[in-house]
């Protein structure tokens, strides 16, 4: 039997970081993190131990994120978010940083869904290739190859 209090203390931050890589909205990530653990409590009896607890939780979180995307599509909610800008930079620097970030995210956005998720998990979520592979039910090498290919597409501008 799973001790959900211990699991929450141990994995809440990782699940939150994972969701931040997907939605890039702190408020949404917090709500989905709470919902992830609620769903985990409801379905703890179904956890069979074939994967790590963190992988199981991230799979739940990813599923909830997809549900959120579906809701937003039906409502027509805009997914654009302001880029985070350093407070130390001057106005010109802020503009350059914003334009560079926007350019990178536009290129990431045109990738297929799997490549996009792998890129965001690796870059902003600080997940290892092994963890990314587990989240997708694949191996570490698959995650590395997917990341490398996505990076090459971005560099080439495709």
Wavefront OBJ file of the C-alpha trace (Angstrom):
o trace
v 0.000 0.000 0.000
v 1.229 3.463 -0.880
v 1.723 6.107 1.836
v 0.396 9.130 -0.052
v 1.674 11.658 2.517
v 5.233 10.471 1.980
v 4.739 10.291 -1.773
v 3.365 13.839 -1.854
v 6.302 15.242 0.126
v 8.784 13.386 -2.056
v 7.292 13.961 -5.516
v 5.123 17.106 -5.439
v 7.970 19.361 -6.569
v 8.931 17.040 -9.435
v 5.342 16.786 -10.630
v 4.992 20.576 -10.437
v 8.197 21.085 -12.480
v 6.986 18.530 -15.016
v 3.678 20.362 -15.392
v 5.460 23.716 -15.680
v 7.332 22.342 -18.687
v 4.034 21.425 -20.294
v 1.823 24.399 -19.496
v 4.318 27.149 -18.586
v 1.693 28.705 -16.303
v 2.416 28.565 -12.587
v -1.214 28.765 -11.496
v -2.292 26.002 -13.879
v 0.680 23.842 -12.881
v -0.238 24.213 -9.196
v -3.860 23.271 -9.847
v -2.893 20.288 -11.975
v -0.335 19.160 -9.373
v -3.088 19.093 -6.760
v -5.395 17.260 -9.154
v -2.612 14.777 -9.972
v -2.258 13.767 -6.337
v -6.023 13.659 -5.888
v -6.280 11.269 -8.841
v -3.324 9.276 -7.489
v -5.097 8.820 -4.153
v -8.275 7.719 -5.953
v -6.396 5.207 -8.113
v -3.646 4.098 -5.709
v -5.135 0.607 -5.673
v -4.424 0.362 -9.421
v -0.701 1.115 -9.064
v 1.033 -2.188 -9.774
v 4.661 -1.188 -9.210
v 5.809 -1.914 -12.774
v 7.186 1.644 -13.038
v 8.612 4.147 -10.588
v 6.136 6.179 -8.571
v 7.457 9.380 -10.179
v 6.756 7.959 -13.639
v 3.250 6.934 -12.614
v 2.553 10.418 -11.226
v 3.922 12.144 -14.332
v 1.716 9.961 -16.510
v -1.309 11.044 -14.480
v -0.176 14.680 -14.721
v 0.322 14.447 -18.482
v -3.151 12.960 -18.908
v -4.654 15.795 -16.835
v -2.760 18.353 -18.927
v -4.214 16.866 -22.110
v -7.682 17.130 -20.564
v -6.966 20.783 -19.746
v -5.880 21.420 -23.336
v -9.116 19.884 -24.606
v -11.131 22.151 -22.282
v -9.221 25.191 -23.509
v -9.742 24.249 -27.136
v -13.472 23.981 -26.560
v -13.511 27.363 -24.801
v -11.089 28.957 -27.263
v -8.686 30.083 -24.524
v -5.436 31.541 -25.774
v -2.330 29.571 -24.858
v 0.125 32.411 -25.416
v 2.048 33.468 -22.340
v 4.322 36.424 -21.740
v 7.995 35.458 -21.711
v 9.788 35.852 -18.432
v 12.267 38.728 -18.586
v 15.143 39.491 -16.249
v 14.469 42.514 -14.033
v 18.125 43.579 -14.291
v 18.059 44.056 -18.046
v 17.348 47.405 -19.653
v 14.412 47.954 -22.022
v 16.457 47.138 -25.141
v 17.870 44.001 -23.534
v 14.398 42.927 -22.447
v 13.118 43.332 -25.988
v 16.001 41.265 -27.419
v 15.559 38.549 -24.810
v 11.804 38.441 -25.418
v 12.280 38.214 -29.189
v 14.877 35.433 -28.850
v 12.680 33.443 -26.483
v 9.671 33.928 -28.718
v 11.680 32.742 -31.721
v 12.855 29.607 -29.891
v 9.370 28.779 -28.602
v 7.872 29.318 -32.059
v 10.352 26.785 -33.419
v 9.628 24.351 -30.581
v 5.888 24.839 -31.127
v 6.045 23.580 -34.732
v 7.615 20.284 -33.651
v 5.401 17.240 -33.360
v 3.814 16.817 -29.920
v 6.216 14.133 -28.674
v 9.353 16.011 -29.743
v 7.972 19.208 -28.222
v 7.317 17.523 -24.874
v 10.757 15.889 -24.801
v 12.412 19.253 -25.555
v 10.472 21.088 -22.861
v 10.986 18.361 -20.262
v 14.712 18.339 -20.864
v 15.266 22.089 -21.116
v 12.865 23.582 -18.593
v 11.980 20.620 -16.418
v 15.515 19.439 -15.744
v 14.494 15.807 -16.200
v 17.116 13.248 -17.116
v 16.835 11.335 -20.376
v 16.122 8.211 -18.358
v 13.209 9.905 -16.559
v 11.854 11.290 -19.835
v 11.995 7.817 -21.366
v 10.106 6.385 -18.391
v 7.417 9.071 -18.632
v 6.774 8.060 -22.235
v 7.126 4.339 -21.563
v 10.301 4.200 -23.661
v 13.990 3.845 -22.874
v 16.711 6.412 -22.218
v 18.192 6.062 -25.700
v 14.820 6.865 -27.289
v 14.639 10.083 -25.242
v 18.177 11.083 -26.265
v 17.536 10.453 -29.961
v 14.187 12.267 -29.882
v 15.776 15.271 -28.144
v 18.710 15.344 -30.565
v 16.466 15.161 -33.631
v 14.176 17.884 -32.295
v 17.179 20.086 -31.541
v 18.464 19.575 -35.074
v 15.081 20.601 -36.502
v 15.135 23.782 -34.423
v 18.700 24.629 -35.450
v 17.818 24.113 -39.116
v 14.694 26.218 -38.653
v 12.245 23.533 -39.799
l 1 2 3 4 5 6 7 8 9 10 11 12 13 14 15 16 17 18 19 20 21 22 23 24 25 26 27 28 29 30 31 32 33 34 35 36 37 38 39 40 41 42 43 44 45 46 47 48 49 50 51 52 53 54 55 56 57 58 59 60 61 62 63 64 65 66 67 68 69 70 71 72 73 74 75 76 77 78 79 80 81 82 83 84 85 86 87 88 89 90 91 92 93 94 95 96 97 98 99 100 101 102 103 104 105 106 107 108 109 110 111 112 113 114 115 116 117 118 119 120 121 122 123 124 125 126 127 128 129 130 131 132 133 134 135 136 137 138 139 140 141 142 143 144 145 146 147 148 149 150 151 152 153 154 155 156 157 158
